[in-house]
Amino acid sequence: MKSSMLRKVYSAEEFRKNGHELIDQLSDHLEAAINEPNKKVIKWKEPDDEYDFWKEYNPNNSFAAFNQEVIKRCVHLHNPKYMGHQISPSAPITALSSLLNALLNNGMGVYEMGMAPTAMERVVCKEICEVIGYGKSSDGFLTSGGTLANLTALLCARNKIVKTNVWEEGNTSKLAIMVSEEAHYCIDRAARIMGLGAKGIIKIPVDSNYAIRTDLLESYFDQANEKGLEVFAVIGSAPSTATGVYDDLEEMANFAIKKKIWFHIDGAHGGAAIFSSKYKRLLKGIEKANSVAIDGHKMMMMPSITTALLFKDGQDTHHTFRQKADYLLQESVEEDWYNLAKRTFECTKYMMSLHWYILMRFYGRKVFDNFVTTLYDLGREMRDLILTDSFFELAVEPVCNIVCFRVVGVTTSKDTLNKLNTDIRQSLLEDGSYYIVKTSLGNTTYLRCTLMNPFTTKEDIQGLLNLIKVKTHQLLSLKNNKP
Ligand SMILES: *Cc1c(COP(=O)(O)O)cnc(C)c1O
């Protein structure tokens, strides 16, 4: 006999009632976030206070009360004053595809456990490959985040390029990758997971704009060879996370082709610019890369977490997780496209293709062009505002929607400026009208904005700069009044 509790848990009526209520709450939230200018982006709580709240909390069987509390206690990405980390205000339709995914819950480990999303995944990946400019033999898959996509690409590269069979025999030779010292930390982590160790991660210095110095690739490669290291891949950042500056991908591609090594592009943030007719020039040379990772949850309006990993030669995707001898015995690649778990790290995987497919089919590729172009344009507007005000200083000329700057318009030394900018960011967090983050470049602390919300206006940005001035003066007068 089924327990009454389980009947209640699975009650369609309860789902219908709670679901309608939730959609109403989220719609109200969305409307207010976008249209009510004085709403806070975040109501900051100290971690221990937040913990104490949830430890004691009792929703008293009210799902609506629980939802309200969660909404209240999260940062609001749909508020135009959200300018913090690189994650999309999700397109509402993809919140609905999340719901569809969650209830159907096909695990996608094998084809029949997700027939529709498996087929959609192929459609979506082929379409992105086409936009990249890859040829007919290109292919790809979706995976759980840029971090995992980069690791998967490097595993594939190792399998393809390295002379020994590491998958079977383990690391018998000293292997290495080359990457900019400004690359996302997950590249370093991937290399260490692969057993390359610190010596196997050759960090190439950056120029004054924080882009990889391509003029050094050759000499670093030679030095590595002399030390007995076998370099099998070079990774370009598109862009690097901290500054938003793109590496020269064309130069890197040419270098990789000449050395017969793998070229992977970490386009987690800005790979989506291939969809922008105005900004795709930043990715010049992308079609020569062996693999490209693009996050859906950053510049493509999707809920976290979903990443497309595309390969110039689709065959390459089939032997990452397979012994080489086994690979030779396999039937044709075409027969096997639908067994995605053979090619991805995941066994169970959520039906992430629903988000990509629904956006492409409902709005077309143009929606990504609109989104990326609007936000990259906003980055330029912010740059202009900062350049005309000597109170601020840019870290680097912004090329996308990531803008790093700091307060300098108060006479104080470098160390105190670092402290001051750190304090400004903390006071903004506690104020909650805006949400921005900070970063360190060299020994200097910068405020960092990623303009992720297409409804952010020039006035919103000016409002942030004004608020920073107010906070700066408050902080300085507090300090001066201390006994
Ligand atoms: C965000 C980011 C990553 C990590 O991607 P996740 O999807 O968060 O795992 C990797 N590289 C770059 C350049 C990024 O911006």
Ligand as a Chemical Component Dictionary entry (heavy atoms), coordinates in Angstrom:
data_LIG
# 
_chem_comp.id                   LIG 
_chem_comp.type                 NON-POLYMER 
_chem_comp.pdbx_formal_charge   0 
_chem_comp.three_letter_code    LIG 
# 
loop_
_chem_comp_atom.comp_id 
_chem_comp_atom.atom_id 
_chem_comp_atom.alt_atom_id 
_chem_comp_atom.type_symbol 
_chem_comp_atom.charge 
_chem_comp_atom.model_Cartn_x 
_chem_comp_atom.model_Cartn_y 
_chem_comp_atom.model_Cartn_z 
_chem_comp_atom.pdbx_ordinal 
LIG C1 C1 C 0 33.401 31.621 -15.815 1  
LIG C2 C2 C 0 34.595 31.164 -16.519 2  
LIG C3 C3 C 0 35.034 29.830 -16.393 3  
LIG C4 C4 C 0 34.333 28.840 -15.498 4  
LIG O1 O1 O 0 33.137 28.452 -16.063 5  
LIG P1 P1 P 0 31.963 27.798 -15.154 6  
LIG O2 O2 O 0 30.847 27.674 -16.123 7  
LIG O3 O3 O 0 31.717 28.748 -14.043 8  
LIG O4 O4 O 0 32.470 26.477 -14.690 9  
LIG C5 C5 C 0 36.128 29.448 -17.123 10 
LIG N1 N1 N 0 36.792 30.316 -17.902 11 
LIG C6 C6 C 0 36.415 31.595 -18.043 12 
LIG C7 C7 C 0 37.185 32.500 -18.956 13 
LIG C8 C8 C 0 35.311 32.068 -17.356 14 
LIG O5 O5 O 0 34.922 33.338 -17.488 15 
# 
loop_
_chem_comp_bond.comp_id 
_chem_comp_bond.atom_id_1 
_chem_comp_bond.atom_id_2 
_chem_comp_bond.value_order 
_chem_comp_bond.pdbx_ordinal 
LIG C1 C2 SING 1  
LIG C2 C3 SING 2  
LIG C2 C8 DOUB 3  
LIG C3 C4 SING 4  
LIG C3 C5 DOUB 5  
LIG C4 O1 SING 6  
LIG O1 P1 SING 7  
LIG P1 O2 DOUB 8  
LIG P1 O3 SING 9  
LIG P1 O4 SING 10 
LIG C5 N1 SING 11 
LIG N1 C6 DOUB 12 
LIG C6 C7 SING 13 
LIG C6 C8 SING 14 
LIG C8 O5 SING 15 
# 
